Structure formats: structure tokens, C-alpha cells
Amino acid sequence: MEQALLLEDQKLKKRKTEIIQINLGNKCNQTCLHCHVEGSPSGKRSMDHATAQKIRKALIKLTIRNIEFTGGAPELNPNLEYFIEGLSKHNKKLTVRTNLTILENPDYYFYIDLYKKYRVRVVASLPSIFEEVTDRQRGKGVFHSSIRILRRLNEMGYGANGLLLDLVYNPPEDNLPPEPRQLEREYKELLKKHYGITFSHLILLVNCPVTRFKNFLARQGRYHSYIGLLKKNYNPATFDLMMCRHLISVDDRGHLYDCDFNLAAGMRIKGYENRRFWEIDFNHFKPEITLGMHCYACAVKQGSH
């Protein structure tokens, strides 16, 4: 049964597209071990303004309301402000996936006010409530920098009053997340007790074995054992939760992918390999989902979404 997800004769089709995720590039102020898009300060992918204009124009015309921005650190791309200000005028529900620490940089601190002004949902990476674990994954000093920005977001009203502040947990290296409800309770209790921080929801992600993380596992001789762990915990009931069923990911050049992990792996949507986002008729868009070995990461236990 566990093999069925990835066999070529398994046909998973997209349902109605509800979320469009825009990847602005892989330039980032951090270099995280598990980063599937290989984000770093030397990241070379970055959306230019001409592409951003075409994407924004197409987004405005669509009835799809949920638009997410990711990277890298999306704040490092100058088009993020352009997208937020333009799309907010057209009743779009906007989300930015941030690493938090970029918002301590004086050049990007203004985004906190911008997010509040347009009621942008903030999805923030915080892989652990313990300093040593977070810093080991993301770099020295990242934990306390993240705490400072989370406090500032709380001061601005995030985590209450309808301003959504969600945190993202991912486990260290080749481990799987614990039970989600219990972990969320622990996050909320300990962040409130020790730092006075509140947030809306906790999102659990399983580290996806592509690009940088896959290479790390291969160097350690642990890639095949990690795939074995994912297969052992495979749960077909997660199919309805998998992000690829209702989301499309758009890269910095406008190409289409079933999710951000397929984007990282260079696996474009079947039948649309040479099409750009602004060329798609979403009234007739039900492609078959492109699956790979890494897809097990979204299909274990309660799912990774």
C-alpha cells in the first residue's frame, strides 16, 4: 500500500485551486540546513519587476483570493511591497512566510507596519522553543532575534484582534514531528511563560528530502534510511490535506509547480511545462499532480501542510 503514492500509475488530480503561492526567489539572510530552495545570502534567483507586473495583473483578474509570498526571505525582493499594496486593493487575502530575523534589518523593518496596515497574515519560522535547537538549524543568534521580532509583532496586535500570526515548526534533521495538538500547547505555554509571546496557530512541516537537505543526508549516509522512515509512517488519509491538491506554486520567472517542494526539485506541472502563470485559464485547470520520492514528506502521520 505504501508504494501507491509514488507509482507512475497513481493518478492524483488537482482540485479547485484555492491558494496561489508566489516564490520571489532564493535570496535569504539565513542559510538553513533543511532549506529546500537552498536559500542563502548568495541566492541567485530573484523575481524581476516585469515578471511581477504580469503576475500581479493576472492575480487581480482571478477570483482566487488566497495569495502567499515566500522565498528565500520574500522581504529581500523589492516586488513584495508592490504585490501587497496592489493586491490589497482587490480584496485578496495575503500571507507572507517570513524567517523573522530579516525584519530586524533596518532596511526591512518597515514591513512590520506594512503587514499590519494591510492585515497580512504572517507565517513565521520558529523550528523550536529552545535556543540551542533553533540556532543549530538556522544559525547562531537566530532564536533571540526571532523572539524580539515576535514580541514586536505582538505589540502591533498580531496574535490577536484578527491579525493572524502562525508559527512553523520543523523537526531537527531526519526526525518526524510529534503529535501536533500537544506540540502547539507546549509552544503556546512556554512562549507565553518565558517570553510573553502569543500566536495564533502552529504549523508542522516534515523536512523534505530535496536539494540541500537531500545532499546533507546523502553525505551522512542517511538518505535511504530517512526515506524508509517516511514510508513506514505513510498515511494515505493525508491525501486530502496535501498542499498540492489545492495550491499552485509560481517561481520567480512565472513557471508553474504543484507545490514549493516540486519547485525546488525543478518538477513543473504536467502539461504546463512551458506555460507561464499569466497564460493559464483556471476555469479549465485540473492537471495531474507530479509526484516524486520527496512527496512522502507530506504524507506521513497527520500530514505536512
C-alpha positions in Angstrom: 0.0 0.0 0.0 2.7 2.5 0.9 4.2 2.4 -2.6 1.0 3.5 -4.2 1.6 7.2 -3.7 4.6 7.3 -5.9 4.0 4.7 -8.6 3.6 6.3 -12.0 0.2 4.7 -12.5 -1.1 6.5 -9.4 -3.2 9.5 -10.6 -3.7 12.3 -8.2 -5.5 15.3 -9.8 -5.7 18.8 -8.6 -8.9 20.0 -7.1 -10.1 23.6 -7.3 -7.2 26.0 -6.9 -7.7 27.9 -3.6 -4.2 29.2 -2.9 -1.6 30.7 -5.2 1.9 30.8 -3.7 4.5 33.1 -5.3 8.1 32.3 -4.7 10.1 35.5 -5.1 13.5 33.9 -5.2 16.0 32.1 -3.0 18.0 35.1 -1.7 17.9 34.9 2.1 19.8 36.3 5.1 20.0 32.8 6.6 21.4 29.5 5.3 19.4 26.8 6.9 20.3 23.1 6.8 16.8 21.9 5.8 16.0 24.7 3.3 14.6 23.1 0.2 15.0 26.1 -2.1 18.7 26.4 -1.0 18.1 30.0 0.3 21.2 32.0 1.3 22.7 35.5 1.0 24.3 34.3 -2.3 21.0 33.1 -3.7 20.8 34.0 -7.4 17.1 33.6 -8.1 15.1 36.8 -7.8 11.9 37.9 -9.5 12.3 41.0 -11.7 9.7 43.7 -11.9 8.5 42.9 -15.4 7.5 39.4 -14.2 6.0 40.8 -11.1 3.8 43.1 -13.1 2.5 40.3 -15.3 1.8 38.1 -12.2 0.1 40.9 -10.3 -2.1 41.8 -13.2 -3.2 38.1 -13.6 -3.8 37.7 -9.9 -6.1 40.8 -9.8 -8.3 39.2 -12.6 -8.7 35.9 -10.8 -11.5 35.1 -8.3 -8.9 33.2 -6.2 -8.4 35.3 -3.0 -5.7 33.5 -1.1 -2.2 34.6 -2.2 1.0 33.6 -0.4 4.5 35.0 -0.8 7.6 33.0 0.1 11.3 32.9 -0.8 14.2 32.8 0.4 13.3 35.7 2.5 10.5 37.3 0.5 11.2 40.7 2.0 14.6 40.8 0.2 12.7 41.0 -3.2 11.6 44.6 -3.8 8.5 43.4 -5.5 6.9 42.2 -2.3 5.7 45.7 -1.3 4.4 46.2 -4.9 2.4 43.0 -4.6 1.0 43.7 -1.2 -0.1 47.3 -1.9 -1.6 46.4 -5.3 -3.4 43.2 -4.3 -4.8 44.6 -1.1 -7.0 46.9 -3.1 -8.7 44.0 -4.8 -9.9 42.1 -1.7 -7.2 39.5 -1.7 -6.2 37.6 1.5 -2.4 37.9 1.7 0.1 35.7 3.6 3.8 36.3 3.9 6.1 33.4 5.0 8.9 35.1 6.9 12.0 33.9 8.7 11.5 36.8 11.2 15.2 37.8 11.5 15.1 39.8 8.3 12.7 42.1 10.0 15.4 43.2 12.4 17.4 44.6 9.5 16.8 48.4 9.4 16.2 48.3 5.6 13.3 45.8 6.1 11.8 46.8 9.4 9.1 48.8 7.7 7.5 45.6 6.6 6.0 45.1 10.1 4.0 48.3 9.7 3.1 47.3 6.1 1.8 43.9 7.2 -0.4 45.5 9.9 -1.7 48.2 7.6 -2.9 45.6 5.1 -3.8 42.9 7.7 -1.3 40.4 6.1 -1.3 37.0 7.7 2.3 36.4 8.9 3.6 32.8 8.9 6.9 32.8 10.8 9.6 30.1 11.1 10.4 29.1 14.6 11.6 25.4 14.5 12.0 25.1 18.2 11.1 26.9 21.5 14.6 26.1 22.7 17.5 28.4 21.7 20.1 25.8 21.0 17.9 23.7 18.7 16.8 26.8 16.6 20.3 28.2 16.4 21.7 24.8 15.3 19.2 24.6 12.5 19.2 28.3 11.4 22.3 30.0 12.7 23.8 31.5 15.9 21.6 34.2 17.4 18.6 33.4 15.3 16.4 32.3 18.2 16.7 35.6 20.2 16.4 37.7 17.1 13.2 35.8 16.3 11.9 36.3 19.8 12.5 40.1 19.6 10.5 40.3 16.3 7.7 38.1 17.7 7.4 40.5 20.6 7.2 43.4 18.2 4.5 41.7 16.2 2.5 41.1 19.4 2.9 44.8 20.2 1.4 45.6 16.8 -1.6 43.4 17.5 -0.5 40.2 15.8 -1.7 37.0 17.5 -5.0 38.8 18.5 -7.6 41.1 17.0 -7.9 39.1 13.8 -4.2 39.6 12.9 -3.0 36.1 12.3 0.5 35.1 13.4 1.2 31.5 12.7 4.4 29.7 13.6 6.1 26.9 11.7 7.8 24.0 13.4 10.1 21.6 11.6 12.0 18.8 13.4 15.8 18.6 13.6 17.4 16.8 10.7 15.9 13.4 9.9 13.3 13.2 12.6 9.5 13.3 12.4 7.3 15.9 14.2 5.5 14.9 17.4 1.7 14.9 17.9 0.6 18.4 16.6 -2.0 19.4 19.2 0.3 18.6 22.1 3.2 20.4 20.5 1.1 23.5 19.9 0.1 23.5 23.5 3.7 23.3 24.6 4.7 26.1 22.2 1.9 28.4 23.5 2.6 27.7 27.2 6.4 28.0 27.1 6.5 31.1 24.7 3.9 32.8 26.9 5.6 31.8 30.2 9.2 32.7 29.2 8.9 35.4 26.7 5.3 36.8 26.9 4.6 35.8 23.3 1.3 34.8 21.9 0.5 33.4 18.5 -2.5 32.0 16.5 -1.6 28.5 15.3 1.3 26.1 14.9 2.0 24.6 11.5 4.1 21.4 11.4 6.3 20.6 8.4 8.3 17.5 7.8 11.8 18.2 6.3 11.6 17.5 2.6 14.4 15.4 1.1 15.3 17.5 -1.9 18.3 19.8 -2.8 20.3 20.9 0.2 18.7 18.6 2.8 18.9 15.6 0.5 22.5 16.3 -0.2 23.2 16.6 3.6 21.5 13.3 4.2 23.4 11.6 1.4 26.8 12.8 2.7 25.8 11.4 6.1 24.7 8.1 4.6 21.2 8.7 5.9 19.1 9.5 2.8 17.8 6.0 2.3 17.0 5.4 6.0 15.1 8.7 6.0 13.0 7.7 3.0 12.4 4.4 4.8 11.2 6.3 7.9 8.8 8.4 5.8 7.5 5.3 4.0 7.0 3.5 7.3 4.8 6.4 8.6 3.0 6.9 5.3 -0.7 7.7 5.8 -3.0 7.6 2.7 -5.6 9.6 4.7 -3.4 12.7 4.2 -4.2 12.9 0.5 -7.0 15.4 1.1 -4.7 17.6 3.2 -1.7 17.7 0.9 -1.0 21.2 -0.3 -0.6 20.1 -3.9 -4.3 19.3 -4.1 -5.5 22.9 -3.8 -2.4 25.1 -4.3 -0.1 26.1 -7.1 3.4 27.5 -6.7 4.8 30.1 -9.1 8.5 30.7 -9.4 10.4 33.9 -10.0 10.1 33.5 -13.7 6.4 32.7 -13.7 6.6 28.9 -14.2 4.1 26.6 -12.5 4.6 23.9 -10.0 2.3 21.7 -7.8 4.0 23.0 -4.7 7.1 24.7 -3.4 8.9 21.4 -3.0 8.3 20.5 -6.6 9.5 24.0 -7.5 12.8 23.3 -5.6 13.1 20.0 -7.4 12.5 21.6 -10.8 9.4 19.5 -11.5 6.9 21.7 -13.3 3.2 20.9 -13.6 2.5 18.2 -16.2 1.2 19.6 -19.5 2.2 23.2 -18.5 6.0 22.9 -18.5 6.4 25.8 -21.0 3.5 27.9 -19.8 3.6 30.9 -17.5 1.2 31.8 -14.8 -0.4 34.7 -16.7 -1.2 32.3 -19.6 -3.3 29.9 -17.6 -7.1 29.6 -17.9 -8.1 28.5 -14.4 -11.6 27.6 -15.5 -10.1 24.6 -17.2 -7.2 23.7 -15.0 -7.2 20.2 -13.4 -3.8 18.8 -14.2 -2.4 15.6 -12.8 -0.1 16.1 -9.9 3.6 15.4 -10.4 4.8 13.0 -7.7 8.3 12.1 -6.6 10.0 10.3 -3.7 10.1 13.5 -1.7 6.2 13.6 -1.6 6.3 11.1 1.2 7.3 14.0 3.5 3.8 15.5 3.1 2.0 12.1 3.5 3.3 10.9 6.9 1.3 10.7 10.2 -1.2 13.7 10.2 0.3 15.2 7.1 2.7 18.1 6.5 0.8 21.1 5.2 
